[in-house]
Amino acid sequence: MTSEAVRTRAHALLALGIKNELLHFRLDLERLEAVADLVADTTRTAYPTLDVPLHSRWRHFEFQGVDRWAVLAGARAWNRDEAARAAFDLAVVSVLLDAGAGTCWTYRDRRSGATIGRSEGLALATLTMFEEGAFSADPNDPLRVDAAVLRDLSAEKLTHGLQIDEANPLVGLEGRLDQLRRLGRVVAEHPEIFGQNDRPRPGGLYDGLARGSERQTIRAPTILSELLLHLTPIWPARERLAGIALGDCWRHPLMRTKDATDGLVPLHKLMQWLTYSLIEPLQWAGHVVTEIDGLTGLAEYRNGGLFVDAGVLILRDTRDAMAQHDVGSPLVVEWRALTVALLDELLGKVRRRLDLDAASFPLARLLQGGTWAAGRSLAGKLRPGGAPPIRVVSDGSVF
């Protein structure tokens, strides 16, 4: 239930790959040099001054040169704690709805007239729903997320907000809806965590983090640990240990330990994506967030697809590229864990190419600069619609 555990076990599988002992992938680590060239070039093109922001949900709210969250928040007479709670509310809901949308779904933005798919489309859809008060119990205060509203969220409201119909299907809608409802129940049942200064709301997490900070300093891995501690009940029934739901944590037969965690490979993609997305609201509220590199890279299909498409990861059985795989299958667990470890290996190589040090180019900037965009670009050149190189059956709560 920590980023350290994610990193340790991911590198344990990478070590097996280096010895050519993995079940589903072979490694060609010499190809990492070409990947580093591609990622460095991608970063320079997107950010010529190399002033790369952190990888977070807030980048998706910056659309066509307009920071829509800044405009929305700037129109309110908030103090910094109120603004932080609202930003936490939005980030939590938007990230939890941000599992892969599939290749068919798009969102038509009424403000610009643009049609946007995938993660960016989901971001604008959730921002619009938030702005219109879809998650608020108070018509006079739309910019909030109330536990009671999430708990009873209807499929019709979510379908309408995401513009879903037969011609515009979204992968994993039911899983997303169930997850938001579970979030509402968890938040409502724990006012001591989520309702310290307001009605129970996801943004109440801010108060606990702010109160626990030492001289307004918060470690990024601590943010993740708090999220995993308080939000694990929202996950579907999967692996449990000592009665605790482990969330995005799976089994791999080669992960051998001599304790109760034998076989377990934690990844926590959405929770780490959410952690990255809570760093900036904390900074806006005057807190200093340290040890950002204590988090890991994100085990998702753009970063992972980059290593497959670039030839670093090679499927032992080429037929696996044509099949669909369950998210908990050893092949997918292996792929995702290798992605985490290879991002660590790539980071130093890209820093050297950009002539940047660890302080100015943490892992979160590599992802933004970076690997996610390079993975999408390479996928778009190789497959219609930019689909990932390995097809994963997801319930809307992982990818």
KETORSE-305610 format. One record per residue (C-alpha): x, y, z; residue in three letters. Coordinates in pm, whole numbers, padded with zeros to 5 digits, always signed. Layout:
<atoms>
XYZALA...
</atoms>
This chain:
<atoms>
+00000+00000+00000MET+00295+00233-00071THR+00476+00368-00373SER+00791+00205-00238GLU+00624-00136-00263ALA+00516-00062-00621VAL+00870+00031-00719ARG+01039-00259-00536THR+00822-00529-00689ARG+00828-00375-01036ALA+01207-00382-01032HIS+01202-00739-00905ALA+01015-00841-01219LEU+01252-00632-01432LEU+01544-00822-01278ALA+01381-01146-01389LEU+01336-00998-01735GLY+01704-00906-01756ILE+01779-01275-01687LYS+01524-01371-01955ASN+01309-01556-01701GLU+00973-01381-01748LEU+00667-01565-01872LEU+00541-01332-02143HIS+00805-01075-02240PHE+01164-01063-02355ARG+01365-00743-02308LEU+01591-00554-02546ASP+01735-00289-02316LEU+01960-00152-02591GLU+01642-00008-02743ARG+01605+00218-02438LEU+01857+00454-02596GLU+01628+00510-02895ALA+01333+00557-02660VAL+01530+00818-02466ALA+01603+01002-02792ASP+01235+00996-02885LEU+01116+01114-02544VAL+01377+01391-02528ALA+01279+01512-02876ASP+00910+01495-02787THR+00975+01699-02474THR+01176+01965-02658ARG+00905+01999-02921THR+00624+02039-02668ALA+00825+02253-02425TYR+01105+02436-02611PRO+01219+02614-02294THR+01212+02281-02105LEU+00985+02437-01847ASP+00779+02119-01823VAL+00485+02115-01581PRO+00398+01819-01363LEU+00197+01538-01518HIS-00149+01574-01369SER-00518+01606-01444ARG-00483+01985-01444TRP-00303+01974-01780ARG-00622+01840-01939HIS-00819+02138-01809PHE-00584+02364-02006GLU-00761+02350-02343PHE-00685+02556-02652GLN-00465+02791-02453GLY-00719+02855-02175VAL-00678+02726-01821ASP-01044+02658-01758ARG-01000+02570-01393TRP-00813+02895-01329ALA-01092+03091-01494VAL-01360+02905-01299LEU-01181+02929-00965ALA-01082+03291-01022GLY-01445+03394-01047ALA-01513+03280-00689ARG-01437+03470-00369ALA-01270+03174-00199TRP-01007+03158+00069ASN-00724+02922-00012ARG-00860+02631+00193ASP-01202+02653+00028GLU-01040+02663-00315ALA-00823+02362-00226ALA-01126+02157-00115ARG-01303+02234-00442ALA-00992+02146-00643ALA-00961+01818-00451PHE-01331+01748-00521ASP-01284+01797-00893LEU-00957+01604-00912ALA-01092+01301-00726VAL-01405+01267-00940VAL-01232+01344-01268SER-00946+01102-01208VAL-01176+00821-01098LEU-01368+00865-01423LEU-01044+00867-01621ASP-00997+00500-01699ALA-00958+00430-02071GLY-01253+00555-02274ALA-01200+00326-02571GLY-01155+00432-02933THR-01522+00507-03013CYS-01620+00760-02749TRP-01582+01138-02794THR-01702+01447-02613TYR-01830+01757-02790ARG-01725+02066-02600ASP-02004+02322-02616ARG-01771+02613-02546ARG-01528+02555-02832SER-01727+02325-03057GLY-01435+02083-03058ALA-01480+01707-03042THR-01231+01541-02808ILE-01178+01178-02716GLY-00997+00975-02455ARG-00856+01131-02139SER-00882+01491-02254GLU-01247+01446-02346GLY-01324+01287-02009LEU-01151+01577-01836ALA-01359+01842-02010LEU-01677+01640-01957ALA-01618+01610-01583THR-01515+01976-01554LEU-01838+02081-01724THR-02045+01856-01497MET-01865+02001-01195PHE-01921+02358-01317GLU-02292+02290-01369GLU-02332+02148-01017GLY-02391+01788-01121ALA-02219+01661-00807PHE-02339+01929-00562SER-02627+01905-00317ALA-02655+02284-00299ASP-02793+02470-00605PRO-02634+02789-00471ASN-02291+02628-00449ASP-02234+02422-00764PRO-01854+02392-00742LEU-01840+02108-00494ARG-01886+01733-00473VAL-02118+01605-00200ASP-02106+01248-00075ALA-02485+01217-00080ALA-02501+01309-00449VAL-02230+01060-00546LEU-02389+00785-00338ARG-02716+00817-00530ASP-02573+00920-00867LEU-02797+00797-01146SER-02681+00630-01463ALA-02891+00883-01654GLU-02707+01181-01507LYS-02364+01034-01579LEU-02468+00919-01927THR-02599+01267-02004HIS-02291+01442-01870GLY-02056+01219-02067LEU-02273+01242-02381GLN-02302+00864-02408ILE-02547+00701-02647ASP-02556+00403-02881GLU-02351+00590-03139ALA-02107+00718-02878ASN-02033+00429-02638PRO-01792+00458-02347LEU-01597+00156-02225VAL-01660+00062-01862GLY-01950+00298-01787LEU-02105+00067-01528GLU-01772+00024-01348GLY-01720+00400-01335ARG-02068+00461-01200LEU-02031+00193-00933ASP-01698+00338-00829GLN-01841+00688-00785LEU-02130+00549-00584ARG-01891+00355-00360ARG-01688+00674-00319LEU-02003+00853-00206GLY-02077+00583+00051ARG-01722+00580+00188VAL-01712+00959+00219VAL-02056+00974+00381ALA-01967+00701+00633GLU-01645+00871+00747HIS-01719+01234+00833PRO-01421+01231+01070GLU-01201+01212+00758ILE-01405+01381+00488PHE-01621+01626+00684GLY-01389+01797+00930GLN-01479+02149+00813ASN-01778+02093+00585ASP-02038+01838+00483ARG-01871+01510+00385PRO-01702+01556+00049ARG-01393+01407-00124PRO-01228+01747-00084GLY-01232+01691+00290GLY-00912+01491+00236LEU-00738+01826+00202TYR-00804+01915+00566ASP-00643+01598+00696GLY-00334+01642+00479LEU-00304+02010+00566ALA-00342+01943+00938ARG-00083+01667+00926GLY+00177+01869+00737SER+00487+01981+00922GLU+00551+02352+00859ARG+00323+02319+00555GLN+00549+02050+00405THR+00393+01727+00275ILE+00571+01424+00125ARG+00419+01304-00203ALA+00432+00937-00092PRO+00235+01038+00218THR-00043+01173-00006ILE-00061+00836-00181LEU-00060+00644+00146SER-00348+00857+00277GLU-00547+00798-00041LEU-00489+00425-00022LEU-00578+00419+00347LEU-00907+00603+00309HIS-01023+00516-00043LEU-00950+00144-00080THR-01314+00050-00003PRO-01422+00210-00331ILE-01250-00059-00536TRP-01428-00365-00677PRO-01377-00688-00483ALA-01031-00808-00582ARG-00730-00900-00373GLU-00759-00858+00003ARG-00494-00895+00270LEU-00576-00899+00642ALA-00926-00789+00548GLY-00804-00485+00355ILE-00898-00436-00010ALA-00575-00380-00203LEU-00718-00199-00505GLY-00492-00200-00810ASP-00285-00492-00684CYS-00260-00826-00863TRP-00091-01164-00860ARG+00201-01284-01066HIS+00334-01640-01027PRO+00699-01533-01036LEU+00668-01280-00753MET+00789-01503-00474ARG+00824-01382-00115THR+00832-01558+00218LYS+00543-01375+00381ASP+00171-01309+00341ALA+00233-01083+00040THR+00362-01374-00172ASP+00264-01329-00534GLY+00130-00975-00497LEU+00227-00696-00739VAL+00087-00353-00642PRO+00057-00087-00913LEU-00199+00171-00794HIS-00219+00355-01125LYS-00530+00564-01066LEU-00435+00646-00707MET-00089+00762-00816GLN-00244+00962-01101TRP-00470+01119-00839LEU-00171+01185-00611THR+00009+01367-00891TYR-00312+01564-00946SER-00339+01671-00581LEU+00013+01813-00563ILE-00076+02139-00736GLU-00387+02218-00525PRO-00170+02173-00217LEU+00093+02403-00364GLN-00171+02663-00455TRP-00281+02655-00090ALA+00072+02735+00023GLY+00205+02388+00104HIS+00540+02253-00011VAL+00524+01902-00157VAL+00850+01709-00137THR+00980+01371-00261GLU+00775+01377-00580ILE+01015+01120-00723ASP+00908+00893-00438GLY+00602+00819-00651LEU+00643+00587-00949THR+00561+00610-01314GLY+00208+00521-01414LEU+00137+00164-01520ALA-00099+00247-01805GLU-00116+00170-02173TYR+00048+00486-02315ARG+00365+00451-02112ASN+00355+00073-02145GLY+00272+00090-02513GLY+00577+00307-02573LEU+00809+00028-02458PHE+00627-00237-02662VAL+00603-00029-02978ASP+00968+00078-02949ALA+01086-00281-02919GLY+01209-00270-02558VAL+00941-00521-02456LEU+00886-00811-02694ILE+00601-01057-02658LEU+00724-01414-02645ARG+00409-01529-02826ASP+00317-01289-03106THR-00040-01419-03099ARG-00085-01236-02769ASP-00090-00909-02962ALA-00413-01017-03130MET-00592-01147-02820ALA-00780-00963-02545GLN-00639-00997-02196HIS-00799-00960-01855ASP-00651-00678-01649VAL-00551-00929-01382GLY-00382-01174-01616SER-00010-01246-01558PRO+00068-01098-01900LEU-00091-00763-01819VAL+00051-00755-01466VAL+00396-00829-01608GLU+00358-00557-01874TRP+00243-00295-01628ARG+00511-00372-01368ALA+00784-00362-01633LEU+00649-00025-01743THR+00699+00117-01394VAL+01054-00014-01369ALA+01153+00090-01722LEU+01033+00446-01662LEU+01283+00462-01377ASP+01557+00333-01607GLU+01462+00583-01876LEU+01456+00888-01649LEU+01831+00933-01612GLY+01888+00885-01983LYS+01639+01159-02074VAL+01778+01393-01809ARG+02123+01361-01963ARG+01991+01434-02311ARG+01808+01743-02185LEU+02098+01846-01958ASP+01863+01871-01659LEU+01916+01749-01303ASP+01684+01556-01075ALA+01549+01869-00905ALA+01444+02036-01231SER+01324+01720-01405PHE+01150+01477-01168PRO+00969+01170-01292LEU+00641+01364-01310ALA+00795+01589-01578ARG+00923+01288-01774LEU+00567+01157-01787LEU+00434+01494-01902GLN+00711+01582-02141GLY+00742+01297-02225GLY+00666+00933-02230THR+00287+00962-02239TRP+00289+01181-02552ALA+00558+00971-02720ALA+00357+00656-02649GLY+00043+00807-02799ARG+00230+00936-03105SER+00396+00602-03173LEU+00066+00415-03132ALA-00100+00653-03377GLY+00162+00578-03640LYS+00136+00201-03598LEU-00238+00134-03553ARG-00564+00294-03668PRO-00705+00513-03394GLY-00387+00485-03189GLY-00503+00176-03002ALA-00255+00024-02756PRO-00038-00266-02876PRO-00192-00501-02619ILE-00566-00512-02572ARG-00688-00516-02213VAL-01041-00586-02097VAL-01100-00324-01828SER-01399-00255-01606ASP-01335+00119-01604GLY-01153+00121-01271SER-00791+00056-01374VAL-00681+00187-01714PHE
</atoms>
